[in-house]
Amino acid sequence: MTGAKKPIAIIDADDPRIAAYRRIRERDLVRNQKRFIAEGTSVLRVLAGLPDETPVYVASSDIIDAIAGFPMHRGVLAVGLRRNDADVAPMSGAAENWRTVVALSGIANHDNIGAIFRNAAALGADAVVMDAQSCDPLYRKALRVSVGGVLTVPWHRFDHAGAMVDWLEANGFTLAGLSPRGDAALESWQPPAKVALLLGAEGPGLAQPIMDRSQTLRIAMANGFDSLNVATSAALVLHHVRNAGAGQADSG
């Protein structure tokens, strides 16, 4: 990591300097200590601008395995501090320059959360918001699948989906809910200037009260197939929104 001090060699798994990494119990780490684990070089690249005072430790693979409490195949771990505002609604004015927001309700699969954040980062979403029933983006697997997207895209959590939708409407976002039962075909939809893309859990999908408040969209399926994975759906819709925005800029 550019600018970091010389790595510090660790030869004892019980060294007190690496206590935060020892026998990682992720649920306790995330919920009680307000910390999280970032794993793998792909994720750590987004942290390349670490302050010079950030300590960097190195150890042999057997010592690393003993510290973590499980075989470490990826070779790199970092402990980060959770943002104080991650679990509350954004501050007033935060959304003034946001144009595209991904809104998640009941997404409880870490792979899907991570992939959605990767898509959001790659396709230019301004933020991700979610309800308390969605899993924590800072869990190690979600963060790893996001390839660091969780650390680059602003995100906030609401107590429940209703509060999330209320906030989005109050901040000028048009709600677009994704569902196989959607009224409008994605390819014919012209995204509004400020849009929140609402995604629900695979299977049950978005709750009907949210659907009733949204413009509903569907992605055409071939051969009578029912639906796509929620993260794949998010990628298609974000790509559509991005292309529509580029077309509007070109025509202007």
C-alpha positions in Angstrom: 0.0 0.0 0.0 1.6 3.2 -1.2 2.6 5.5 1.6 2.2 3.0 4.4 5.0 2.4 6.8 7.3 -0.6 6.6 5.4 -3.8 7.3 5.7 -5.1 10.9 6.5 -8.8 11.1 4.3 -11.0 13.4 5.8 -14.2 14.5 3.3 -15.1 17.3 -0.4 -15.6 16.7 -1.1 -14.2 20.3 0.7 -10.9 19.6 -1.6 -8.3 21.2 -1.1 -5.9 18.3 -3.3 -8.1 16.0 -6.0 -8.9 18.6 -8.7 -7.5 16.4 -8.0 -10.3 13.8 -7.8 -13.2 16.3 -10.4 -15.9 16.1 -12.7 -13.7 14.0 -16.3 -13.9 15.2 -17.7 -11.7 12.5 -21.2 -11.2 14.0 -19.7 -9.9 17.2 -17.2 -7.8 15.3 -19.8 -6.1 13.1 -22.6 -5.6 15.6 -20.8 -4.9 18.9 -17.4 -3.5 18.0 -18.6 -1.5 14.9 -15.7 -3.0 12.9 -15.6 -5.1 9.8 -13.2 -7.4 8.0 -12.0 -6.7 4.4 -10.5 -9.7 2.7 -8.5 -10.2 -0.4 -6.3 -8.0 -2.7 -9.2 -7.0 -4.9 -11.1 -5.4 -2.0 -8.0 -3.9 -0.4 -7.0 -2.1 -3.6 -9.8 0.4 -2.9 -8.0 1.2 0.3 -4.7 2.1 -1.4 -4.9 5.7 0.0 -4.5 4.6 3.6 -3.0 7.2 6.0 0.7 6.7 6.6 0.1 5.9 10.3 -2.0 2.8 9.4 0.0 -0.3 10.6 0.6 -3.1 8.1 1.4 -6.5 9.5 2.9 -9.5 7.7 3.1 -13.1 8.8 3.7 -16.6 7.5 0.6 -18.5 6.2 0.5 -20.8 9.3 0.6 -17.8 11.6 -2.2 -16.1 9.6 -4.3 -19.3 9.8 -3.8 -19.5 13.6 -4.7 -15.8 14.0 -7.9 -16.0 11.9 -9.0 -19.4 13.3 -9.5 -20.9 9.8 -7.4 -21.6 6.7 -6.8 -18.2 4.9 -6.6 -18.7 1.2 -6.6 -15.0 0.2 -3.6 -13.9 2.1 -4.7 -10.4 3.0 -7.1 -9.1 5.8 -7.8 -5.6 7.0 -10.0 -4.4 9.9 -12.0 -1.3 9.2 -14.3 1.0 11.4 -17.9 1.1 10.5 -19.3 4.6 9.6 -21.4 6.1 12.3 -24.1 7.1 9.9 -24.4 3.7 8.0 -27.5 2.5 9.9 -29.6 5.7 9.8 -31.2 7.7 7.0 -29.0 10.1 5.0 -28.6 13.6 6.4 -30.7 16.4 5.0 -29.4 17.5 1.6 -27.3 14.3 1.0 -29.5 13.3 -1.9 -29.5 16.7 -3.6 -27.1 15.6 -6.3 -28.1 11.9 -6.4 -29.9 10.9 -9.6 -29.9 7.1 -9.4 -30.4 5.2 -6.2 -30.7 1.4 -5.7 -33.2 0.6 -2.9 -33.2 -2.9 -1.4 -36.0 -4.6 0.6 -35.5 -7.9 2.3 -32.3 -8.9 0.3 -30.9 -11.4 2.8 -28.3 -13.2 0.6 -24.8 -12.0 1.0 -23.8 -12.9 -2.5 -26.7 -10.9 -3.9 -25.9 -7.9 -1.7 -22.3 -7.9 -2.8 -23.1 -8.3 -6.5 -25.6 -5.5 -6.3 -23.0 -3.2 -4.9 -20.5 -4.2 -7.5 -23.1 -3.4 -10.2 -24.0 -0.1 -8.5 -20.3 0.9 -8.4 -19.6 -0.2 -12.0 -22.8 1.3 -13.5 -22.8 4.7 -11.8 -25.5 4.5 -9.1 -25.1 7.4 -6.7 -26.1 5.4 -3.5 -27.7 2.2 -2.2 -30.3 2.3 0.5 -31.9 -0.7 2.2 -34.2 -1.8 5.0 -33.2 -3.6 8.2 -34.3 -6.9 6.8 -31.5 -6.8 4.2 -28.2 -8.3 5.2 -25.3 -6.2 6.2 -23.1 -5.1 3.3 -20.0 -5.2 5.6 -20.1 -8.9 6.2 -16.9 -10.3 4.8 -18.5 -12.4 2.0 -20.7 -9.5 0.8 -17.8 -7.1 0.8 -15.6 -9.7 -1.1 -18.2 -10.3 -3.7 -18.7 -6.5 -4.2 -14.9 -6.3 -5.1 -14.8 -3.3 -2.8 -18.0 -1.6 -4.1 -19.4 -1.5 -0.6 -16.5 0.8 0.3 -17.0 3.2 -2.6 -20.8 3.5 -3.0 -22.6 5.6 -0.3 -25.2 3.5 1.5 -27.7 3.8 4.4 -30.1 1.5 6.2 -33.6 2.3 7.3 -35.6 0.6 10.1 -38.2 -0.7 7.5 -39.0 -0.5 3.9 -41.9 1.9 4.4 -39.6 4.5 6.0 -37.1 4.0 3.1 -39.8 4.6 0.5 -41.1 7.6 2.4 -37.6 9.2 2.5 -37.1 8.5 -1.2 -40.4 10.2 -2.2 -39.7 13.1 0.1 -36.4 13.6 -1.6 -37.9 13.8 -5.1 -37.2 10.3 -6.4 -39.6 8.5 -8.7 -40.0 4.9 -7.5 -39.4 2.1 -10.1 -40.1 -1.4 -8.7 -38.7 -4.5 -10.5 -41.0 -7.5 -10.8 -41.9 -10.2 -13.3 -45.4 -8.8 -12.9 -44.3 -5.2 -13.8 -46.6 -3.1 -15.9 -44.0 -1.6 -18.2 -41.3 -3.4 -20.3 -37.8 -2.2 -19.3 -36.7 -1.6 -22.9 -39.6 0.9 -23.5 -39.2 2.7 -20.2 -37.7 6.2 -20.2 -36.1 6.8 -16.8 -37.0 10.0 -15.0 -34.3 12.5 -13.9 -34.2 11.2 -10.3 -35.1 7.5 -9.9 -35.0 4.9 -7.1 -34.7 1.3 -8.4 -36.6 -0.9 -5.9 -35.5 -4.5 -5.6 -37.0 -7.3 -3.5 -35.9 -10.7 -2.3 -35.9 -13.5 -4.8 -39.1 -15.5 -4.5 -41.5 -13.2 -2.6 -40.2 -10.0 -4.4 -41.4 -6.6 -3.4 -44.2 -6.2 -0.9 -47.5 -5.2 -2.5 -47.7 -1.9 -0.6 -44.4 -0.9 -2.2 -45.5 -2.1 -5.6 -48.6 0.0 -5.3 -46.5 3.2 -4.8 -44.1 2.4 -7.7 -43.9 2.4 -11.4 -43.4 -1.3 -12.0 -41.0 -2.7 -14.5 -40.5 -6.1 -16.0 -37.6 -7.7 -17.9 -38.8 -9.9 -20.8 -37.9 -13.5 -20.4 -37.4 -16.1 -23.2 -39.0 -19.6 -23.3 -41.5 -18.9 -20.6 -38.8 -18.5 -17.9 -39.9 -16.8 -14.8 -37.2 -14.3 -13.7 -33.6 -13.4 -13.3 -31.3 -13.3 -10.3 -31.9 -10.0 -8.4 -28.4 -8.8 -8.9 -28.5 -9.6 -12.6 -31.8 -7.7 -12.8 -30.2 -4.7 -11.0 -27.3 -4.7 -13.6 -29.7 -4.7 -16.5 -31.8 -1.8 -15.2 -28.8 0.2 -14.1 -27.3 -0.2 -17.6 -30.6 0.9 -19.1 -30.7 4.0 -16.9 -27.0 4.8 -17.6 -27.5 4.5 -21.4 -30.7 6.6 -21.2 -28.8 9.3 -19.4 -26.0 9.3 -21.9 -28.5 9.6 -24.7 -30.2 12.6 -23.1 -26.8 14.3 -22.7 -25.9 13.7 -26.3 -29.2 15.1 -27.6 -28.9 18.1 -25.4 
